[in-house]
Amino acid sequence: MQQLEQILTFVLDHKELLATLIVTLLTIIKLTAWGRAKAAALDAVIGVIERLGAKEIKTGVAGQEPKLGAAAQDALHQAVAKVDPKKKAAGP
């Protein structure tokens, strides 16, 4: 019974902290799901481009690649490596 009172007191004394923790966890979960969805969409688009052999699109993407951030370049390399077995993804 005393432990329950201590837990209840802790929750009531730190409700802002606990609310912040819950909001942070929910945000991380949503961002992770969003990132996975973006990666799946990128894989799908690159798969179609590779199957069609669309050289103009490949050339355009290659031209834009240096303008991308490091994380975006890594995601692009990983997606290309998934759909094109001849290309290997760079190491971590």
PyMOL Python script that loads the backbone (N, CA, C, O; Angstrom):
from pymol import cmd

cmd.read_pdbstr("""\
ATOM      1  N   MET A   1       0.828  -1.195   0.000  1.00  0.00           N
ATOM      2  CA  MET A   1       0.000   0.000   0.000  1.00  0.00           C
ATOM      3  C   MET A   1       0.872   1.258   0.000  1.00  0.00           C
ATOM      4  O   MET A   1       0.571   2.249  -0.666  1.00  0.00           O
ATOM      5  N   GLN A   2       1.954   1.184   0.763  1.00  0.00           N
ATOM      6  CA  GLN A   2       2.843   2.333   0.854  1.00  0.00           C
ATOM      7  C   GLN A   2       3.519   2.594  -0.490  1.00  0.00           C
ATOM      8  O   GLN A   2       3.732   3.746  -0.867  1.00  0.00           O
ATOM      9  N   GLN A   3       3.858   1.516  -1.217  1.00  0.00           N
ATOM     10  CA  GLN A   3       4.472   1.686  -2.542  1.00  0.00           C
ATOM     11  C   GLN A   3       3.511   2.365  -3.502  1.00  0.00           C
ATOM     12  O   GLN A   3       3.912   3.214  -4.298  1.00  0.00           O
ATOM     13  N   LEU A   4       2.251   1.992  -3.425  1.00  0.00           N
ATOM     14  CA  LEU A   4       1.238   2.609  -4.289  1.00  0.00           C
ATOM     15  C   LEU A   4       1.125   4.100  -3.991  1.00  0.00           C
ATOM     16  O   LEU A   4       0.997   4.909  -4.911  1.00  0.00           O
ATOM     17  N   GLU A   5       1.170   4.462  -2.736  1.00  0.00           N
ATOM     18  CA  GLU A   5       1.118   5.868  -2.357  1.00  0.00           C
ATOM     19  C   GLU A   5       2.349   6.620  -2.861  1.00  0.00           C
ATOM     20  O   GLU A   5       2.242   7.763  -3.307  1.00  0.00           O
ATOM     21  N   GLN A   6       3.519   5.975  -2.790  1.00  0.00           N
ATOM     22  CA  GLN A   6       4.741   6.602  -3.279  1.00  0.00           C
ATOM     23  C   GLN A   6       4.685   6.810  -4.791  1.00  0.00           C
ATOM     24  O   GLN A   6       5.092   7.854  -5.300  1.00  0.00           O
ATOM     25  N   ILE A   7       4.181   5.818  -5.490  1.00  0.00           N
ATOM     26  CA  ILE A   7       4.054   5.932  -6.950  1.00  0.00           C
ATOM     27  C   ILE A   7       3.078   7.045  -7.303  1.00  0.00           C
ATOM     28  O   ILE A   7       3.356   7.865  -8.178  1.00  0.00           O
ATOM     29  N   LEU A   8       1.947   7.073  -6.631  1.00  0.00           N
ATOM     30  CA  LEU A   8       0.950   8.109  -6.886  1.00  0.00           C
ATOM     31  C   LEU A   8       1.497   9.494  -6.574  1.00  0.00           C
ATOM     32  O   LEU A   8       1.244  10.441  -7.318  1.00  0.00           O
ATOM     33  N   THR A   9       2.234   9.620  -5.496  1.00  0.00           N
ATOM     34  CA  THR A   9       2.851  10.904  -5.130  1.00  0.00           C
ATOM     35  C   THR A   9       3.870  11.325  -6.187  1.00  0.00           C
ATOM     36  O   THR A   9       3.920  12.487  -6.591  1.00  0.00           O
ATOM     37  N   PHE A  10       4.680  10.365  -6.628  1.00  0.00           N
ATOM     38  CA  PHE A  10       5.677  10.670  -7.658  1.00  0.00           C
ATOM     39  C   PHE A  10       5.000  11.147  -8.940  1.00  0.00           C
ATOM     40  O   PHE A  10       5.422  12.141  -9.530  1.00  0.00           O
ATOM     41  N   VAL A  11       3.948  10.442  -9.375  1.00  0.00           N
ATOM     42  CA  VAL A  11       3.230  10.818 -10.599  1.00  0.00           C
ATOM     43  C   VAL A  11       2.625  12.203 -10.465  1.00  0.00           C
ATOM     44  O   VAL A  11       2.715  13.013 -11.388  1.00  0.00           O
ATOM     45  N   LEU A  12       2.014  12.481  -9.334  1.00  0.00           N
ATOM     46  CA  LEU A  12       1.392  13.790  -9.137  1.00  0.00           C
ATOM     47  C   LEU A  12       2.424  14.913  -9.041  1.00  0.00           C
ATOM     48  O   LEU A  12       2.174  16.028  -9.498  1.00  0.00           O
ATOM     49  N   ASP A  13       3.576  14.623  -8.452  1.00  0.00           N
ATOM     50  CA  ASP A  13       4.617  15.641  -8.324  1.00  0.00           C
ATOM     51  C   ASP A  13       5.334  15.906  -9.647  1.00  0.00           C
ATOM     52  O   ASP A  13       5.864  16.998  -9.854  1.00  0.00           O
ATOM     53  N   HIS A  14       5.355  14.936 -10.528  1.00  0.00           N
ATOM     54  CA  HIS A  14       6.119  15.059 -11.770  1.00  0.00           C
ATOM     55  C   HIS A  14       5.239  14.867 -13.014  1.00  0.00           C
ATOM     56  O   HIS A  14       5.693  14.297 -14.005  1.00  0.00           O
ATOM     57  N   LYS A  15       4.018  15.325 -12.970  1.00  0.00           N
ATOM     58  CA  LYS A  15       3.109  15.087 -14.099  1.00  0.00           C
ATOM     59  C   LYS A  15       3.567  15.771 -15.382  1.00  0.00           C
ATOM     60  O   LYS A  15       3.338  15.235 -16.466  1.00  0.00           O
ATOM     61  N   GLU A  16       4.208  16.937 -15.295  1.00  0.00           N
ATOM     62  CA  GLU A  16       4.699  17.601 -16.504  1.00  0.00           C
ATOM     63  C   GLU A  16       5.818  16.785 -17.154  1.00  0.00           C
ATOM     64  O   GLU A  16       5.877  16.643 -18.375  1.00  0.00           O
ATOM     65  N   LEU A  17       6.698  16.256 -16.310  1.00  0.00           N
ATOM     66  CA  LEU A  17       7.797  15.434 -16.804  1.00  0.00           C
ATOM     67  C   LEU A  17       7.264  14.165 -17.471  1.00  0.00           C
ATOM     68  O   LEU A  17       7.730  13.790 -18.547  1.00  0.00           O
ATOM     69  N   LEU A  18       6.317  13.519 -16.855  1.00  0.00           N
ATOM     70  CA  LEU A  18       5.739  12.301 -17.424  1.00  0.00           C
ATOM     71  C   LEU A  18       4.975  12.597 -18.715  1.00  0.00           C
ATOM     72  O   LEU A  18       5.029  11.808 -19.659  1.00  0.00           O
ATOM     73  N   ALA A  19       4.277  13.709 -18.765  1.00  0.00           N
ATOM     74  CA  ALA A  19       3.570  14.088 -19.992  1.00  0.00           C
ATOM     75  C   ALA A  19       4.550  14.347 -21.122  1.00  0.00           C
ATOM     76  O   ALA A  19       4.310  13.959 -22.266  1.00  0.00           O
ATOM     77  N   THR A  20       5.658  15.008 -20.795  1.00  0.00           N
ATOM     78  CA  THR A  20       6.693  15.265 -21.797  1.00  0.00           C
ATOM     79  C   THR A  20       7.287  13.955 -22.299  1.00  0.00           C
ATOM     80  O   THR A  20       7.527  13.802 -23.497  1.00  0.00           O
ATOM     81  N   LEU A  21       7.522  13.021 -21.407  1.00  0.00           N
ATOM     82  CA  LEU A  21       8.054  11.715 -21.782  1.00  0.00           C
ATOM     83  C   LEU A  21       7.103  10.976 -22.719  1.00  0.00           C
ATOM     84  O   LEU A  21       7.533  10.397 -23.716  1.00  0.00           O
ATOM     85  N   ILE A  22       5.830  10.996 -22.402  1.00  0.00           N
ATOM     86  CA  ILE A  22       4.834  10.314 -23.242  1.00  0.00           C
ATOM     87  C   ILE A  22       4.754  10.961 -24.622  1.00  0.00           C
ATOM     88  O   ILE A  22       4.707  10.259 -25.632  1.00  0.00           O
ATOM     89  N   VAL A  23       4.737  12.282 -24.672  1.00  0.00           N
ATOM     90  CA  VAL A  23       4.682  12.987 -25.959  1.00  0.00           C
ATOM     91  C   VAL A  23       5.941  12.693 -26.780  1.00  0.00           C
ATOM     92  O   VAL A  23       5.865  12.500 -27.993  1.00  0.00           O
ATOM     93  N   THR A  24       7.081  12.662 -26.122  1.00  0.00           N
ATOM     94  CA  THR A  24       8.335  12.359 -26.818  1.00  0.00           C
ATOM     95  C   THR A  24       8.313  10.958 -27.396  1.00  0.00           C
ATOM     96  O   THR A  24       8.706  10.755 -28.545  1.00  0.00           O
ATOM     97  N   LEU A  25       7.862   9.997 -26.624  1.00  0.00           N
ATOM     98  CA  LEU A  25       7.780   8.618 -27.118  1.00  0.00           C
ATOM     99  C   LEU A  25       6.828   8.492 -28.304  1.00  0.00           C
ATOM    100  O   LEU A  25       7.133   7.802 -29.277  1.00  0.00           O
ATOM    101  N   LEU A  26       5.686   9.152 -28.225  1.00  0.00           N
ATOM    102  CA  LEU A  26       4.735   9.116 -29.342  1.00  0.00           C
ATOM    103  C   LEU A  26       5.323   9.763 -30.595  1.00  0.00           C
ATOM    104  O   LEU A  26       5.107   9.277 -31.705  1.00  0.00           O
ATOM    105  N   THR A  27       6.057  10.845 -30.421  1.00  0.00           N
ATOM    106  CA  THR A  27       6.698  11.521 -31.551  1.00  0.00           C
ATOM    107  C   THR A  27       7.738  10.622 -32.199  1.00  0.00           C
ATOM    108  O   THR A  27       7.812  10.544 -33.426  1.00  0.00           O
ATOM    109  N   ILE A  28       8.535   9.948 -31.395  1.00  0.00           N
ATOM    110  CA  ILE A  28       9.540   9.037 -31.940  1.00  0.00           C
ATOM    111  C   ILE A  28       8.876   7.916 -32.718  1.00  0.00           C
ATOM    112  O   ILE A  28       9.343   7.550 -33.796  1.00  0.00           O
ATOM    113  N   ILE A  29       7.803   7.369 -32.191  1.00  0.00           N
ATOM    114  CA  ILE A  29       7.091   6.288 -32.877  1.00  0.00           C
ATOM    115  C   ILE A  29       6.539   6.769 -34.210  1.00  0.00           C
ATOM    116  O   ILE A  29       6.649   6.066 -35.214  1.00  0.00           O
ATOM    117  N   LYS A  30       5.942   7.966 -34.231  1.00  0.00           N
ATOM    118  CA  LYS A  30       5.382   8.501 -35.472  1.00  0.00           C
ATOM    119  C   LYS A  30       6.475   8.804 -36.490  1.00  0.00           C
ATOM    120  O   LYS A  30       6.305   8.521 -37.676  1.00  0.00           O
ATOM    121  N   LEU A  31       7.595   9.376 -36.048  1.00  0.00           N
ATOM    122  CA  LEU A  31       8.686   9.681 -36.973  1.00  0.00           C
ATOM    123  C   LEU A  31       9.307   8.408 -37.537  1.00  0.00           C
ATOM    124  O   LEU A  31       9.699   8.372 -38.703  1.00  0.00           O
ATOM    125  N   THR A  32       9.397   7.376 -36.724  1.00  0.00           N
ATOM    126  CA  THR A  32       9.927   6.107 -37.208  1.00  0.00           C
ATOM    127  C   THR A  32       9.004   5.522 -38.273  1.00  0.00           C
ATOM    128  O   THR A  32       9.472   5.050 -39.310  1.00  0.00           O
ATOM    129  N   ALA A  33       7.714   5.550 -38.027  1.00  0.00           N
ATOM    130  CA  ALA A  33       6.754   5.044 -39.012  1.00  0.00           C
ATOM    131  C   ALA A  33       6.811   5.881 -40.288  1.00  0.00           C
ATOM    132  O   ALA A  33       6.736   5.334 -41.388  1.00  0.00           O
ATOM    133  N   TRP A  34       6.943   7.198 -40.154  1.00  0.00           N
ATOM    134  CA  TRP A  34       7.026   8.081 -41.310  1.00  0.00           C
ATOM    135  C   TRP A  34       8.290   7.780 -42.110  1.00  0.00           C
ATOM    136  O   TRP A  34       8.253   7.738 -43.340  1.00  0.00           O
ATOM    137  N   GLY A  35       9.402   7.573 -41.418  1.00  0.00           N
ATOM    138  CA  GLY A  35      10.660   7.257 -42.092  1.00  0.00           C
ATOM    139  C   GLY A  35      10.589   5.946 -42.839  1.00  0.00           C
ATOM    140  O   GLY A  35      11.104   5.833 -43.952  1.00  0.00           O
ATOM    141  N   ARG A  36       9.955   4.952 -42.239  1.00  0.00           N
ATOM    142  CA  ARG A  36       9.799   3.658 -42.918  1.00  0.00           C
ATOM    143  C   ARG A  36       8.912   3.799 -44.144  1.00  0.00           C
ATOM    144  O   ARG A  36       9.178   3.181 -45.175  1.00  0.00           O
ATOM    145  N   ALA A  37       7.866   4.600 -44.046  1.00  0.00           N
ATOM    146  CA  ALA A  37       6.979   4.805 -45.192  1.00  0.00           C
ATOM    147  C   ALA A  37       7.724   5.512 -46.321  1.00  0.00           C
ATOM    148  O   ALA A  37       7.571   5.154 -47.489  1.00  0.00           O
ATOM    149  N   LYS A  38       8.529   6.515 -45.972  1.00  0.00           N
ATOM    150  CA  LYS A  38       9.313   7.215 -46.997  1.00  0.00           C
ATOM    151  C   LYS A  38      10.307   6.261 -47.658  1.00  0.00           C
ATOM    152  O   LYS A  38      10.494   6.310 -48.874  1.00  0.00           O
ATOM    153  N   ALA A  39      10.938   5.404 -46.879  1.00  0.00           N
ATOM    154  CA  ALA A  39      11.898   4.445 -47.422  1.00  0.00           C
ATOM    155  C   ALA A  39      11.202   3.457 -48.350  1.00  0.00           C
ATOM    156  O   ALA A  39      11.741   3.112 -49.402  1.00  0.00           O
ATOM    157  N   ALA A  40      10.018   3.000 -47.975  1.00  0.00           N
ATOM    158  CA  ALA A  40       9.272   2.071 -48.823  1.00  0.00           C
ATOM    159  C   ALA A  40       8.871   2.740 -50.134  1.00  0.00           C
ATOM    160  O   ALA A  40       8.924   2.119 -51.196  1.00  0.00           O
ATOM    161  N   ALA A  41       8.470   4.009 -50.057  1.00  0.00           N
ATOM    162  CA  ALA A  41       8.107   4.738 -51.274  1.00  0.00           C
ATOM    163  C   ALA A  41       9.325   4.925 -52.174  1.00  0.00           C
ATOM    164  O   ALA A  41       9.231   4.772 -53.391  1.00  0.00           O
ATOM    165  N   LEU A  42      10.461   5.253 -51.577  1.00  0.00           N
ATOM    166  CA  LEU A  42      11.689   5.403 -52.348  1.00  0.00           C
ATOM    167  C   LEU A  42      12.079   4.089 -53.012  1.00  0.00           C
ATOM    168  O   LEU A  42      12.481   4.079 -54.175  1.00  0.00           O
ATOM    169  N   ASP A  43      11.966   2.982 -52.285  1.00  0.00           N
ATOM    170  CA  ASP A  43      12.260   1.673 -52.869  1.00  0.00           C
ATOM    171  C   ASP A  43      11.350   1.377 -54.051  1.00  0.00           C
ATOM    172  O   ASP A  43      11.802   0.859 -55.072  1.00  0.00           O
ATOM    173  N   ALA A  44      10.069   1.704 -53.914  1.00  0.00           N
ATOM    174  CA  ALA A  44       9.120   1.436 -54.991  1.00  0.00           C
ATOM    175  C   ALA A  44       9.450   2.258 -56.232  1.00  0.00           C
ATOM    176  O   ALA A  44       9.448   1.735 -57.347  1.00  0.00           O
ATOM    177  N   VAL A  45       9.731   3.528 -56.042  1.00  0.00           N
ATOM    178  CA  VAL A  45      10.041   4.401 -57.188  1.00  0.00           C
ATOM    179  C   VAL A  45      11.318   3.947 -57.881  1.00  0.00           C
ATOM    180  O   VAL A  45      11.373   3.873 -59.109  1.00  0.00           O
ATOM    181  N   ILE A  46      12.335   3.646 -57.099  1.00  0.00           N
ATOM    182  CA  ILE A  46      13.596   3.214 -57.700  1.00  0.00           C
ATOM    183  C   ILE A  46      13.426   1.871 -58.395  1.00  0.00           C
ATOM    184  O   ILE A  46      14.029   1.637 -59.443  1.00  0.00           O
ATOM    185  N   GLY A  47      12.615   0.987 -57.827  1.00  0.00           N
ATOM    186  CA  GLY A  47      12.347  -0.295 -58.472  1.00  0.00           C
ATOM    187  C   GLY A  47      11.724  -0.117 -59.842  1.00  0.00           C
ATOM    188  O   GLY A  47      12.115  -0.785 -60.798  1.00  0.00           O
ATOM    189  N   VAL A  48      10.763   0.775 -59.940  1.00  0.00           N
ATOM    190  CA  VAL A  48      10.120   1.046 -61.232  1.00  0.00           C
ATOM    191  C   VAL A  48      11.122   1.643 -62.212  1.00  0.00           C
ATOM    192  O   VAL A  48      11.158   1.250 -63.378  1.00  0.00           O
ATOM    193  N   ILE A  49      11.921   2.572 -61.757  1.00  0.00           N
ATOM    194  CA  ILE A  49      12.921   3.197 -62.629  1.00  0.00           C
ATOM    195  C   ILE A  49      13.900   2.151 -63.139  1.00  0.00           C
ATOM    196  O   ILE A  49      14.236   2.142 -64.323  1.00  0.00           O
ATOM    197  N   GLU A  50      14.360   1.270 -62.259  1.00  0.00           N
ATOM    198  CA  GLU A  50      15.316   0.238 -62.682  1.00  0.00           C
ATOM    199  C   GLU A  50      14.679  -0.741 -63.663  1.00  0.00           C
ATOM    200  O   GLU A  50      15.323  -1.146 -64.631  1.00  0.00           O
ATOM    201  N   ARG A  51      13.432  -1.125 -63.430  1.00  0.00           N
ATOM    202  CA  ARG A  51      12.761  -2.069 -64.336  1.00  0.00           C
ATOM    203  C   ARG A  51      12.523  -1.452 -65.708  1.00  0.00           C
ATOM    204  O   ARG A  51      12.634  -2.130 -66.729  1.00  0.00           O
ATOM    205  N   LEU A  52      12.197  -0.166 -65.727  1.00  0.00           N
ATOM    206  CA  LEU A  52      11.950   0.503 -67.006  1.00  0.00           C
ATOM    207  C   LEU A  52      13.248   0.906 -67.698  1.00  0.00           C
ATOM    208  O   LEU A  52      13.267   1.168 -68.901  1.00  0.00           O
ATOM    209  N   GLY A  53      14.320   0.953 -66.934  1.00  0.00           N
ATOM    210  CA  GLY A  53      15.593   1.380 -67.504  1.00  0.00           C
ATOM    211  C   GLY A  53      15.557   2.821 -67.967  1.00  0.00           C
ATOM    212  O   GLY A  53      16.158   3.151 -68.990  1.00  0.00           O
ATOM    213  N   ALA A  54      14.875   3.678 -67.250  1.00  0.00           N
ATOM    214  CA  ALA A  54      14.695   5.071 -67.637  1.00  0.00           C
ATOM    215  C   ALA A  54      15.995   5.842 -67.426  1.00  0.00           C
ATOM    216  O   ALA A  54      16.260   6.350 -66.336  1.00  0.00           O
ATOM    217  N   LYS A  55      16.793   5.922 -68.474  1.00  0.00           N
ATOM    218  CA  LYS A  55      18.109   6.562 -68.377  1.00  0.00           C
ATOM    219  C   LYS A  55      18.011   8.047 -68.058  1.00  0.00           C
ATOM    220  O   LYS A  55      18.856   8.568 -67.330  1.00  0.00           O
ATOM    221  N   GLU A  56      17.010   8.742 -68.579  1.00  0.00           N
ATOM    222  CA  GLU A  56      16.880  10.175 -68.304  1.00  0.00           C
ATOM    223  C   GLU A  56      16.652  10.421 -66.809  1.00  0.00           C
ATOM    224  O   GLU A  56      17.211  11.347 -66.220  1.00  0.00           O
ATOM    225  N   ILE A  57      15.825   9.575 -66.223  1.00  0.00           N
ATOM    226  CA  ILE A  57      15.538   9.735 -64.795  1.00  0.00           C
ATOM    227  C   ILE A  57      16.780   9.400 -63.976  1.00  0.00           C
ATOM    228  O   ILE A  57      17.113  10.105 -63.024  1.00  0.00           O
ATOM    229  N   LYS A  58      17.462   8.320 -64.354  1.00  0.00           N
ATOM    230  CA  LYS A  58      18.682   7.940 -63.641  1.00  0.00           C
ATOM    231  C   LYS A  58      19.723   9.055 -63.713  1.00  0.00           C
ATOM    232  O   LYS A  58      20.388   9.361 -62.724  1.00  0.00           O
ATOM    233  N   THR A  59      19.854   9.655 -64.886  1.00  0.00           N
ATOM    234  CA  THR A  59      20.814  10.744 -65.049  1.00  0.00           C
ATOM    235  C   THR A  59      20.419  11.945 -64.194  1.00  0.00           C
ATOM    236  O   THR A  59      21.273  12.575 -63.569  1.00  0.00           O
ATOM    237  N   GLY A  60      19.130  12.260 -64.168  1.00  0.00           N
ATOM    238  CA  GLY A  60      18.651  13.380 -63.354  1.00  0.00           C
ATOM    239  C   GLY A  60      18.873  13.151 -61.872  1.00  0.00           C
ATOM    240  O   GLY A  60      19.279  14.064 -61.154  1.00  0.00           O
ATOM    241  N   VAL A  61      18.608  11.934 -61.408  1.00  0.00           N
ATOM    242  CA  VAL A  61      18.816  11.620 -59.991  1.00  0.00           C
ATOM    243  C   VAL A  61      20.300  11.686 -59.659  1.00  0.00           C
ATOM    244  O   VAL A  61      20.685  12.217 -58.617  1.00  0.00           O
ATOM    245  N   ALA A  62      21.133  11.145 -60.547  1.00  0.00           N
ATOM    246  CA  ALA A  62      22.582  11.181 -60.313  1.00  0.00           C
ATOM    247  C   ALA A  62      23.081  12.623 -60.251  1.00  0.00           C
ATOM    248  O   ALA A  62      23.991  12.927 -59.479  1.00  0.00           O
ATOM    249  N   GLY A  63      22.501  13.510 -61.049  1.00  0.00           N
ATOM    250  CA  GLY A  63      22.896  14.912 -61.019  1.00  0.00           C
ATOM    251  C   GLY A  63      22.476  15.613 -59.742  1.00  0.00           C
ATOM    252  O   GLY A  63      23.151  16.538 -59.291  1.00  0.00           O
ATOM    253  N   GLN A  64      21.374  15.186 -59.158  1.00  0.00           N
ATOM    254  CA  GLN A  64      20.880  15.808 -57.924  1.00  0.00           C
ATOM    255  C   GLN A  64      21.517  15.210 -56.676  1.00  0.00           C
ATOM    256  O   GLN A  64      21.457  15.816 -55.606  1.00  0.00           O
ATOM    257  N   GLU A  65      22.121  14.043 -56.793  1.00  0.00           N
ATOM    258  CA  GLU A  65      22.650  13.348 -55.624  1.00  0.00           C
ATOM    259  C   GLU A  65      23.656  14.162 -54.813  1.00  0.00           C
ATOM    260  O   GLU A  65      23.583  14.140 -53.584  1.00  0.00           O
ATOM    261  N   PRO A  66      24.596  14.885 -55.444  1.00  0.00           N
ATOM    262  CA  PRO A  66      25.549  15.666 -54.630  1.00  0.00           C
ATOM    263  C   PRO A  66      24.882  16.762 -53.797  1.00  0.00           C
ATOM    264  O   PRO A  66      25.452  17.216 -52.806  1.00  0.00           O
ATOM    265  N   LYS A  67      23.699  17.182 -54.183  1.00  0.00           N
ATOM    266  CA  LYS A  67      22.992  18.235 -53.445  1.00  0.00           C
ATOM    267  C   LYS A  67      22.269  17.692 -52.218  1.00  0.00           C
ATOM    268  O   LYS A  67      21.832  18.461 -51.361  1.00  0.00           O
ATOM    269  N   LEU A  68      22.142  16.364 -52.131  1.00  0.00           N
ATOM    270  CA  LEU A  68      21.429  15.752 -51.015  1.00  0.00           C
ATOM    271  C   LEU A  68      22.322  15.673 -49.787  1.00  0.00           C
ATOM    272  O   LEU A  68      23.549  15.688 -49.884  1.00  0.00           O
ATOM    273  N   GLY A  69      21.681  15.590 -48.640  1.00  0.00           N
ATOM    274  CA  GLY A  69      22.425  15.401 -47.400  1.00  0.00           C
ATOM    275  C   GLY A  69      22.978  13.984 -47.325  1.00  0.00           C
ATOM    276  O   GLY A  69      22.611  13.122 -48.124  1.00  0.00           O
ATOM    277  N   ALA A  70      23.850  13.754 -46.374  1.00  0.00           N
ATOM    278  CA  ALA A  70      24.494  12.450 -46.240  1.00  0.00           C
ATOM    279  C   ALA A  70      23.473  11.344 -45.981  1.00  0.00           C
ATOM    280  O   ALA A  70      23.588  10.255 -46.543  1.00  0.00           O
ATOM    281  N   ALA A  71      22.484  11.609 -45.141  1.00  0.00           N
ATOM    282  CA  ALA A  71      21.478  10.595 -44.826  1.00  0.00           C
ATOM    283  C   ALA A  71      20.633  10.270 -46.057  1.00  0.00           C
ATOM    284  O   ALA A  71      20.296   9.109 -46.290  1.00  0.00           O
ATOM    285  N   ALA A  72      20.293  11.286 -46.842  1.00  0.00           N
ATOM    286  CA  ALA A  72      19.503  11.060 -48.056  1.00  0.00           C
ATOM    287  C   ALA A  72      20.313  10.294 -49.090  1.00  0.00           C
ATOM    288  O   ALA A  72      19.779   9.420 -49.773  1.00  0.00           O
ATOM    289  N   GLN A  73      21.591  10.612 -49.210  1.00  0.00           N
ATOM    290  CA  GLN A  73      22.450   9.874 -50.140  1.00  0.00           C
ATOM    291  C   GLN A  73      22.556   8.413 -49.720  1.00  0.00           C
ATOM    292  O   GLN A  73      22.517   7.516 -50.561  1.00  0.00           O
ATOM    293  N   ASP A  74      22.691   8.177 -48.423  1.00  0.00           N
ATOM    294  CA  ASP A  74      22.768   6.809 -47.923  1.00  0.00           C
ATOM    295  C   ASP A  74      21.478   6.053 -48.211  1.00  0.00           C
ATOM    296  O   ASP A  74      21.517   4.900 -48.640  1.00  0.00           O
ATOM    297  N   ALA A  75      20.334   6.695 -47.979  1.00  0.00           N
ATOM    298  CA  ALA A  75      19.043   6.052 -48.257  1.00  0.00           C
ATOM    299  C   ALA A  75      18.905   5.741 -49.741  1.00  0.00           C
ATOM    300  O   ALA A  75      18.389   4.686 -50.109  1.00  0.00           O
ATOM    301  N   LEU A  76      19.360   6.645 -50.587  1.00  0.00           N
ATOM    302  CA  LEU A  76      19.296   6.436 -52.028  1.00  0.00           C
ATOM    303  C   LEU A  76      20.173   5.253 -52.444  1.00  0.00           C
ATOM    304  O   LEU A  76      19.751   4.417 -53.242  1.00  0.00           O
ATOM    305  N   HIS A  77      21.381   5.184 -51.908  1.00  0.00           N
ATOM    306  CA  HIS A  77      22.279   4.075 -52.238  1.00  0.00           C
ATOM    307  C   HIS A  77      21.703   2.740 -51.767  1.00  0.00           C
ATOM    308  O   HIS A  77      21.792   1.737 -52.474  1.00  0.00           O
ATOM    309  N   GLN A  78      21.114   2.732 -50.576  1.00  0.00           N
ATOM    310  CA  GLN A  78      20.516   1.504 -50.052  1.00  0.00           C
ATOM    311  C   GLN A  78      19.342   1.054 -50.917  1.00  0.00           C
ATOM    312  O   GLN A  78      19.197  -0.134 -51.205  1.00  0.00           O
ATOM    313  N   ALA A  79      18.505   2.004 -51.330  1.00  0.00           N
ATOM    314  CA  ALA A  79      17.347   1.662 -52.152  1.00  0.00           C
ATOM    315  C   ALA A  79      17.784   1.136 -53.510  1.00  0.00           C
ATOM    316  O   ALA A  79      17.208   0.171 -54.012  1.00  0.00           O
ATOM    317  N   VAL A  80      18.785   1.750 -54.106  1.00  0.00           N
ATOM    318  CA  VAL A  80      19.279   1.289 -55.405  1.00  0.00           C
ATOM    319  C   VAL A  80      19.876  -0.102 -55.266  1.00  0.00           C
ATOM    320  O   VAL A  80      19.664  -0.953 -56.130  1.00  0.00           O
ATOM    321  N   ALA A  81      20.619  -0.346 -54.196  1.00  0.00           N
ATOM    322  CA  ALA A  81      21.231  -1.659 -53.991  1.00  0.00           C
ATOM    323  C   ALA A  81      20.177  -2.753 -53.812  1.00  0.00           C
ATOM    324  O   ALA A  81      20.404  -3.904 -54.183  1.00  0.00           O
ATOM    325  N   LYS A  82      19.024  -2.393 -53.243  1.00  0.00           N
ATOM    326  CA  LYS A  82      17.955  -3.376 -53.065  1.00  0.00           C
ATOM    327  C   LYS A  82      17.383  -3.844 -54.393  1.00  0.00           C
ATOM    328  O   LYS A  82      17.099  -5.029 -54.569  1.00  0.00           O
ATOM    329  N   VAL A  83      17.213  -2.916 -55.325  1.00  0.00           N
ATOM    330  CA  VAL A  83      16.535  -3.261 -56.574  1.00  0.00           C
ATOM    331  C   VAL A  83      17.495  -3.586 -57.710  1.00  0.00           C
ATOM    332  O   VAL A  83      17.080  -4.171 -58.711  1.00  0.00           O
ATOM    333  N   ASP A  84      18.758  -3.225 -57.580  1.00  0.00           N
ATOM    334  CA  ASP A  84      19.725  -3.497 -58.634  1.00  0.00           C
ATOM    335  C   ASP A  84      20.857  -4.348 -58.062  1.00  0.00           C
ATOM    336  O   ASP A  84      21.764  -3.822 -57.417  1.00  0.00           O
ATOM    337  N   PRO A  85      20.809  -5.658 -58.295  1.00  0.00           N
ATOM    338  CA  PRO A  85      21.801  -6.529 -57.671  1.00  0.00           C
ATOM    339  C   PRO A  85      23.232  -6.259 -58.127  1.00  0.00           C
ATOM    340  O   PRO A  85      24.172  -6.691 -57.461  1.00  0.00           O
ATOM    341  N   LYS A  86      23.421  -5.566 -59.230  1.00  0.00           N
ATOM    342  CA  LYS A  86      24.769  -5.274 -59.718  1.00  0.00           C
ATOM    343  C   LYS A  86      25.440  -4.182 -58.881  1.00  0.00           C
ATOM    344  O   LYS A  86      26.666  -4.080 -58.848  1.00  0.00           O
ATOM    345  N   LYS A  87      24.629  -3.373 -58.210  1.00  0.00           N
ATOM    346  CA  LYS A  87      25.173  -2.265 -57.419  1.00  0.00           C
ATOM    347  C   LYS A  87      25.193  -2.664 -55.957  1.00  0.00           C
ATOM    348  O   LYS A  87      24.243  -3.261 -55.450  1.00  0.00           O
ATOM    349  N   LYS A  88      26.267  -2.334 -55.292  1.00  0.00           N
ATOM    350  CA  LYS A  88      26.393  -2.662 -53.874  1.00  0.00           C
ATOM    351  C   LYS A  88      26.235  -1.385 -53.059  1.00  0.00           C
ATOM    352  O   LYS A  88      26.683  -0.311 -53.461  1.00  0.00           O
ATOM    353  N   ALA A  89      25.594  -1.524 -51.916  1.00  0.00           N
ATOM    354  CA  ALA A  89      25.432  -0.368 -51.030  1.00  0.00           C
ATOM    355  C   ALA A  89      26.743  -0.104 -50.319  1.00  0.00           C
ATOM    356  O   ALA A  89      27.495  -1.031 -50.015  1.00  0.00           O
ATOM    357  N   ALA A  90      27.008   1.146 -50.061  1.00  0.00           N
ATOM    358  CA  ALA A  90      28.194   1.520 -49.309  1.00  0.00           C
ATOM    359  C   ALA A  90      28.061   1.014 -47.881  1.00  0.00           C
ATOM    360  O   ALA A  90      26.952   0.840 -47.376  1.00  0.00           O
ATOM    361  N   GLY A  91      29.179   0.784 -47.243  1.00  0.00           N
ATOM    362  CA  GLY A  91      29.165   0.313 -45.851  1.00  0.00           C
ATOM    363  C   GLY A  91      28.643   1.381 -44.917  1.00  0.00           C
ATOM    364  O   GLY A  91      28.447   2.526 -45.324  1.00  0.00           O
ATOM    365  N   PRO A  92      28.419   1.018 -43.680  1.00  0.00           N
ATOM    366  CA  PRO A  92      27.886   1.991 -42.714  1.00  0.00           C
ATOM    367  C   PRO A  92      28.855   3.105 -42.416  1.00  0.00           C
ATOM    368  O   PRO A  92      28.548   3.995 -41.624  1.00  0.00           O
TER     369      PRO A  92
END
""", "prot")
cmd.dss("prot")
cmd.show_as("cartoon", "prot")
cmd.util.cbc("prot")
cmd.orient("prot")
